[in-house]
Amino acid sequence: MKQFDDKIQQQIEAYLNQDMTDLERSRFEKQLHQDPELHEEVEFQESMLEAWHGRVRDLHDRLQLPYRYDEWRRLLRDFAAWRVG
């Protein structure tokens, strides 16, 4: 799998966290269509985040804690930073 620089990793994170403007999202999606390796990386990271999301929900359910979206987004950012680092 291709290694992507920090700028691309930050764009992937922003894309998956829905932290892009409409114009940024449009440009990034154009890149995704043009670069199969980038598309594959985004799909991989998205699947990892979905799996992580499921684990976090399971843990919250087992501990009978309320599930809060703001905590989930923080965990996603931490996970993305760990994946890049």
Number of C-alpha atoms within 10 A of each C-alpha: 7 8 11 14 9 11 9 13 19 15 17 24 22 16 18 18 14 11 13 16 11 10 9 14 16 12 11 17 14 11 13 16 11 11 11 11 15 20 15 14 18 19 14 12 17 17 12 15 19 13 12 16 16 12 12 16 17 13 13 14 12 9 9 9 10 9 14 10 9 9 11 15 13 11 16 20 17 11 17 19 13 9 10 13 7
